[in-house]
Amino acid sequence: MYTLLRSVPTSNLLAMQAPALLASFMIAELFYKFHSFTLECLAFLVTWFVIDALLNAGRNLLTGRKSAPNG
């Protein structure tokens, strides 16, 4: 986490992650009631990952870019 925060400029990080973070937080707060902090935290992180992936795919479709291959 520290490396991520140090390697990406704050303005870019906020612009790219704020929508996914806020949506994930709202979903977790409204729907996740597992009575276990660990399960709720994991579900929140998975939700954030999925929403971020969907937003990135949408951005790539709108700009006409393809995602870079891994490796």
C-alpha positions in Angstrom: 0.0 0.0 0.0 2.8 2.4 0.9 4.5 1.7 -2.4 1.3 2.3 -4.3 0.7 5.6 -2.6 4.3 6.7 -3.2 4.5 5.7 -6.8 1.3 7.2 -8.1 0.7 11.0 -7.9 -2.0 11.8 -5.4 -4.2 13.7 -8.0 -4.1 10.7 -10.3 -4.8 8.3 -7.5 -7.8 10.2 -6.3 -9.2 10.8 -9.8 -8.9 7.1 -10.7 -9.8 5.4 -7.4 -12.3 7.8 -5.7 -15.4 6.7 -7.7 -14.7 3.0 -7.2 -13.8 3.5 -3.5 -16.9 5.4 -2.8 -19.2 3.0 -4.6 -17.5 0.0 -2.9 -17.8 1.7 0.5 -21.5 2.4 0.0 -22.2 -1.2 -1.1 -20.3 -2.7 1.8 -22.0 -0.4 4.3 -25.5 -1.1 3.0 -25.3 -4.8 2.2 -22.4 -6.6 3.9 -23.5 -7.8 7.4 -21.3 -10.9 8.0 -20.8 -10.1 11.7 -17.1 -10.7 11.0 -14.7 -7.8 10.4 -12.4 -10.0 8.3 -15.1 -11.2 6.0 -16.6 -7.7 5.5 -13.1 -6.3 4.8 -12.4 -9.0 2.3 -15.8 -8.5 0.6 -15.2 -4.7 0.5 -11.7 -5.2 -1.1 -13.1 -7.7 -3.7 -16.0 -5.2 -4.5 -13.5 -2.4 -4.9 -11.4 -4.5 -7.2 -14.4 -5.5 -9.4 -15.8 -2.0 -9.6 -12.4 -0.6 -10.5 -11.9 -3.2 -13.2 -15.3 -2.4 -14.7 -14.6 1.3 -14.6 -11.2 0.7 -16.3 -12.8 -1.4 -19.0 -15.4 1.4 -19.5 -12.7 4.0 -19.7 -10.7 1.9 -22.2 -13.8 1.4 -24.4 -14.5 5.1 -24.4 -11.0 6.1 -25.3 -10.5 3.3 -27.7 -7.5 1.9 -25.9 -6.8 -1.7 -25.2 -5.4 -2.8 -21.8 -1.7 -3.6 -21.8 -0.8 -7.3 -21.8 0.9 -8.7 -18.7 4.4 -9.8 -19.2 
